[in-house]
Amino acid sequence: MSVIGARGFIGSHVARALAQRGHTVHTFDRSCPAMGPQGVDERILTSDHVVWAASSINPMIAEHDPDRVALDIDAFTSFLGLLAQAPSRPRMVLLSSGGTVYDQSVEPPYAESSPVGPDSAYGQAKLLLEQELVRTAPGSIVLRVANAYGPGQPVAPGQGVISHWLHATAAGQPLHVFGDLRAARDYVHVDDVADAVVRAVEVTDPAHDVLNVGSGRPTSLGALLDVIRDVVGPDAVEVRHHPVREFDGRSTWLDCTASELTLGWVAGTSLHDGIRQTWTSVTADPIASAGGDAPGAPLRSAPTLGGAS
């Protein structure tokens, strides 16, 4: 079993969950790359499954840096080409984006059969990866993940509204809201995402090769603010409103019926419980969980609300 991107937010949780289930897990990241001058690492070639949780882009980066998008796509397609050399090709599980690949001119919720047609650079990149995997590696599984959140999520530019808001609150800073408070997203706890990956690895004969992974319900920005106020205390939350940005999508949420039928999976963590866990993590070690920002320092960027981690 190999996990590519195992030091990332979702990848680290996936690697831990697989190990806890008794799998031998080989982890790869920038410090231990999956590919080198001699090709793919031998441990990957002998793995029965490979989870691709690696990405160097998010919606903000993708919108403004097409070169990074091209590098991200090239890394994945090169990996698939090298993986074809394996004597017994591992089955791939690709983490994609449930929040950006669907055609947002169609009303949600989005099932796997809903039309795709992303209008963002990020969604277009993720869909290209999906199509390349399905074309070249039959039997693999694509998991279209909603907006993942949870303990350990860094404050990264352009992604992770819950992480941004909780770290801002811990630092005594205002919460920046972009767009309409009625805009809704599907927020799924990272432990539930990891559980879905474990089930995708362990399923023997999946009925579907593309599956949604989300809470299955919409949460508006206003409702999300209410949960955060309830968890941290209303007096600790100051909100500043801004216009919607070019890479912020419309309201999106997922229909996850196929994941329940195929994997026996449903998201088990309530938003309230998940945000409370995340808040506990943030307040326990705000510098480490923010990725180096001191509690009193301005956060490095404002959050985006679109896309998956």
C-alpha positions as CSV (number, residue, x, y, z in Angstrom):
1,M,0.0,0.0,0.0
2,S,1.4,3.4,-1.0
3,V,0.1,6.9,-0.3
4,I,1.4,9.7,-2.5
5,G,1.2,13.1,-0.7
6,A,1.3,11.5,2.7
7,R,2.4,14.7,4.5
8,G,-0.5,16.7,3.3
9,F,-3.6,17.4,5.3
10,I,-5.8,14.6,3.8
11,G,-2.9,12.3,2.9
12,S,-1.6,12.1,6.4
13,H,-5.0,11.2,7.8
14,V,-5.4,8.5,5.0
15,A,-2.0,7.0,5.8
16,R,-2.8,6.8,9.5
17,A,-6.2,5.3,8.9
18,L,-4.8,2.6,6.6
19,A,-2.1,1.7,9.1
20,Q,-4.7,1.5,11.9
21,R,-6.6,-1.0,9.7
22,G,-3.5,-3.2,9.6
23,H,-2.2,-2.2,6.1
24,T,1.6,-1.9,5.5
25,V,1.8,1.7,4.3
26,H,4.6,3.3,2.3
27,T,4.4,7.1,2.4
28,F,5.8,9.5,-0.2
29,D,6.0,13.3,-0.3
30,R,8.4,16.0,-1.4
31,S,11.1,14.8,1.0
32,C,10.6,11.2,-0.2
33,P,9.4,11.4,-3.8
34,A,7.5,8.7,-5.5
35,M,9.4,9.2,-8.8
36,G,13.2,9.7,-9.3
37,P,15.8,9.4,-12.0
38,Q,15.4,5.6,-12.0
39,G,11.6,5.8,-12.3
40,V,8.9,4.9,-9.8
41,D,10.0,3.8,-6.3
42,E,10.2,0.0,-6.1
43,R,7.8,-0.1,-3.1
44,I,5.1,1.5,-5.2
45,L,5.5,-1.0,-8.0
46,T,5.0,-3.9,-5.5
47,S,2.0,-2.2,-3.8
48,D,-1.5,-3.6,-4.4
49,H,-3.0,-0.1,-4.1
50,V,-1.8,3.5,-4.6
51,V,-3.6,6.4,-3.1
52,W,-2.9,9.7,-4.9
53,A,-3.5,12.5,-2.4
54,A,-0.8,14.9,-3.8
55,S,-1.4,18.3,-5.3
56,S,0.5,21.6,-5.5
57,I,-2.6,23.6,-6.5
58,N,-5.8,24.9,-5.0
59,P,-8.6,27.0,-6.6
60,M,-6.7,30.3,-6.0
61,I,-3.4,29.1,-7.3
62,A,-4.9,27.4,-10.3
63,E,-6.8,30.5,-11.3
64,H,-3.6,32.7,-11.3
65,D,-0.8,30.3,-12.1
66,P,-1.4,28.1,-15.2
67,D,2.2,26.8,-15.1
68,R,1.6,25.3,-11.7
69,V,-1.5,23.6,-13.1
70,A,0.4,22.2,-16.0
71,L,3.1,20.8,-13.6
72,D,0.5,19.2,-11.4
73,I,-1.2,17.5,-14.4
74,D,2.2,16.4,-15.8
75,A,3.3,14.9,-12.5
76,F,0.2,12.7,-12.4
77,T,0.3,11.6,-16.0
78,S,4.0,10.9,-15.9
79,F,3.4,8.8,-12.8
80,L,0.6,6.8,-14.5
81,G,2.9,6.1,-17.4
82,L,5.7,4.8,-15.2
83,L,3.2,2.8,-13.2
84,A,2.3,0.9,-16.3
85,Q,5.7,-0.8,-16.0
86,A,4.7,-2.6,-12.9
87,P,4.5,-6.4,-13.2
88,S,1.1,-6.4,-11.5
89,R,-0.3,-2.9,-11.8
90,P,-1.5,-1.4,-8.5
91,R,-5.1,-0.2,-8.3
92,M,-5.2,3.6,-8.0
93,V,-7.5,5.6,-5.7
94,L,-7.5,9.3,-6.8
95,L,-8.7,12.1,-4.6
96,S,-10.5,14.6,-6.8
97,S,-12.8,17.6,-6.2
98,G,-16.5,17.2,-5.6
99,G,-16.9,20.9,-5.2
100,T,-15.6,22.0,-8.6
101,V,-15.8,19.3,-11.3
102,Y,-19.6,19.4,-11.7
103,D,-21.5,21.8,-14.1
104,Q,-22.6,24.5,-11.7
105,S,-25.3,25.7,-14.2
106,V,-27.1,22.6,-13.0
107,E,-28.8,22.8,-9.6
108,P,-27.3,20.7,-6.8
109,P,-27.1,18.2,-5.2
110,Y,-24.7,16.6,-7.6
111,A,-24.6,12.8,-8.0
112,E,-21.9,11.0,-9.9
113,S,-24.2,11.0,-13.0
114,S,-24.7,14.8,-12.9
115,P,-23.1,16.7,-15.8
116,V,-19.5,17.7,-15.4
117,G,-18.3,21.0,-16.8
118,P,-16.1,22.9,-14.5
119,D,-15.7,26.6,-15.2
120,S,-12.7,27.1,-12.8
121,A,-9.1,26.2,-13.7
122,Y,-8.9,24.0,-10.6
123,G,-12.0,22.0,-11.5
124,Q,-10.8,21.6,-15.1
125,A,-7.4,20.3,-13.8
126,K,-9.0,17.8,-11.5
127,L,-11.4,16.5,-14.2
128,L,-8.4,16.0,-16.5
129,L,-6.7,13.8,-13.9
130,E,-9.9,11.8,-13.5
131,Q,-10.2,11.3,-17.2
132,E,-6.6,10.2,-17.6
133,L,-6.9,7.7,-14.7
134,V,-10.1,6.1,-16.1
135,R,-8.6,6.0,-19.6
136,T,-5.3,4.4,-18.6
137,A,-6.0,2.4,-15.4
138,P,-9.2,0.5,-15.5
139,G,-10.4,-0.7,-12.1
140,S,-9.2,2.4,-10.3
141,I,-11.5,4.6,-8.2
142,V,-12.0,8.3,-8.2
143,L,-13.2,9.9,-5.0
144,R,-14.7,13.3,-5.5
145,V,-14.2,14.9,-2.1
146,A,-16.3,17.8,-0.9
147,N,-14.7,20.6,1.3
148,A,-12.6,18.6,3.8
149,Y,-11.8,20.1,7.1
150,G,-10.6,19.0,10.6
151,P,-7.7,19.0,13.1
152,G,-4.4,19.6,11.5
153,Q,-5.6,21.5,8.4
154,P,-3.1,24.3,7.7
155,V,-4.0,27.9,6.9
156,A,-3.1,27.6,3.2
157,P,-3.6,30.3,0.6
158,G,-6.9,30.0,-1.2
159,Q,-8.4,27.1,0.6
160,G,-10.0,25.9,3.9
161,V,-12.5,28.4,5.2
162,I,-13.1,26.7,8.5
163,S,-9.4,26.5,9.2
164,H,-8.9,30.2,8.3
165,W,-11.9,31.3,10.4
166,L,-10.9,29.3,13.5
167,H,-7.3,30.4,13.3
168,A,-8.4,34.0,12.9
169,T,-10.6,33.8,15.9
170,A,-7.8,32.2,18.0
171,A,-5.6,35.2,16.9
172,G,-8.2,37.8,17.8
173,Q,-8.7,38.7,14.2
174,P,-11.8,39.2,12.1
175,L,-13.4,36.5,10.0
176,H,-13.5,37.5,6.3
177,V,-16.6,36.4,4.4
178,F,-16.6,36.5,0.6
179,G,-19.9,36.7,-1.1
180,D,-23.4,35.9,0.0
181,L,-24.1,34.4,3.4
182,R,-26.7,32.2,1.7
183,A,-24.0,30.5,-0.4
184,A,-23.8,26.8,0.6
185,R,-21.0,24.2,0.6
186,D,-20.7,20.6,1.6
187,Y,-18.2,20.2,4.5
188,V,-16.9,16.8,5.3
189,H,-14.6,15.9,8.2
190,V,-11.1,14.6,7.2
191,D,-11.5,11.4,9.3
192,D,-14.7,10.6,7.3
193,V,-12.7,11.1,4.1
194,A,-9.9,8.8,5.3
195,D,-12.5,6.2,6.2
196,A,-13.9,6.4,2.6
197,V,-10.4,5.9,1.2
198,V,-9.9,2.8,3.4
199,R,-13.2,1.4,2.2
200,A,-12.3,2.1,-1.4
201,V,-9.0,0.3,-1.0
202,E,-10.7,-2.7,0.7
203,V,-13.7,-3.1,-1.6
204,T,-13.1,-6.1,-3.9
205,D,-15.5,-5.4,-6.8
206,P,-16.7,-1.8,-6.8
207,A,-19.9,-1.1,-8.7
208,H,-18.8,2.4,-9.6
209,D,-15.4,3.9,-10.5
210,V,-16.3,7.5,-9.5
211,L,-17.8,8.2,-6.0
212,N,-18.8,11.3,-4.1
213,V,-17.4,11.8,-0.6
214,G,-19.2,14.5,1.3
215,S,-21.7,15.1,4.1
216,G,-24.5,15.0,1.6
217,R,-26.1,18.2,2.9
218,P,-25.6,22.0,2.2
219,T,-24.3,24.4,4.9
220,S,-24.6,28.1,4.1
221,L,-21.9,30.5,5.2
222,G,-24.4,32.0,7.6
223,A,-25.1,28.6,9.2
224,L,-21.4,27.9,9.3
225,L,-20.8,31.1,11.2
226,D,-23.6,30.2,13.6
227,V,-21.9,26.9,14.4
228,I,-18.5,28.6,14.9
229,R,-20.1,31.2,17.2
230,D,-21.7,28.4,19.2
231,V,-18.4,26.6,19.6
232,V,-16.0,29.5,20.3
233,G,-18.5,31.9,21.9
234,P,-20.4,34.7,20.1
235,D,-18.3,37.5,21.5
236,A,-15.1,36.1,20.0
237,V,-16.3,36.3,16.4
238,E,-16.0,39.5,14.4
239,V,-17.1,39.3,10.7
240,R,-16.0,41.4,7.8
241,H,-17.9,41.0,4.5
242,H,-16.3,41.2,1.0
243,P,-17.6,40.8,-2.6
244,V,-17.4,37.3,-4.1
245,R,-14.2,36.4,-5.9
246,E,-13.7,35.0,-9.4
247,F,-12.7,31.5,-8.2
248,D,-15.5,31.2,-5.7
249,G,-18.1,28.8,-7.1
250,R,-21.9,28.8,-6.6
251,S,-23.6,26.7,-3.9
252,T,-22.6,23.1,-4.2
253,W,-23.3,19.9,-2.3
254,L,-23.1,16.2,-3.1
255,D,-25.4,13.2,-3.3
256,C,-23.4,10.4,-1.7
257,T,-25.9,7.6,-2.1
258,A,-23.5,5.7,-4.4
259,S,-20.8,5.7,-1.8
260,E,-23.2,4.2,0.7
261,L,-24.3,1.5,-1.7
262,T,-20.8,0.7,-3.0
263,L,-18.6,1.2,0.1
264,G,-21.1,1.0,2.9
265,W,-19.8,4.6,3.8
266,V,-21.6,7.6,5.2
267,A,-20.1,10.6,6.8
268,G,-20.3,10.1,10.5
269,T,-19.0,13.4,12.0
270,S,-21.5,16.2,12.6
271,L,-20.4,19.7,11.6
272,H,-20.7,20.8,15.2
273,D,-18.6,18.0,16.6
274,G,-16.0,18.4,13.8
275,I,-15.6,22.1,14.3
276,R,-15.3,21.6,18.0
277,Q,-12.5,19.1,17.5
278,T,-10.8,21.5,15.1
279,W,-11.1,24.4,17.5
280,T,-9.6,22.3,20.3
281,S,-6.7,21.5,17.9
282,V,-6.2,25.1,17.0
283,T,-6.2,26.4,20.5
284,A,-3.9,23.6,21.8
285,D,-1.1,24.5,19.3
286,P,-2.1,27.5,17.1
287,I,1.4,28.0,15.7
288,A,1.9,24.4,14.5
289,S,-1.6,24.0,13.2
290,A,-1.5,27.2,11.3
291,G,1.7,26.2,9.5
292,G,3.9,28.7,11.3
293,D,1.8,31.8,11.8
294,A,2.2,33.2,15.3
295,P,-1.1,33.8,17.2
296,G,-0.9,37.6,16.9
297,A,0.3,37.7,13.3
298,P,-2.0,38.4,10.4
299,L,-3.0,35.3,8.5
300,R,-1.2,34.9,5.2
301,S,-4.3,34.9,3.0
302,A,-8.1,34.9,3.1
303,P,-9.9,31.6,2.5
304,T,-11.6,30.3,-0.6
305,L,-14.8,28.4,-0.4
306,G,-14.5,26.3,-3.5
307,G,-12.9,23.0,-4.2
308,A,-11.6,20.1,-2.2
309,S,-8.4,19.8,-0.3
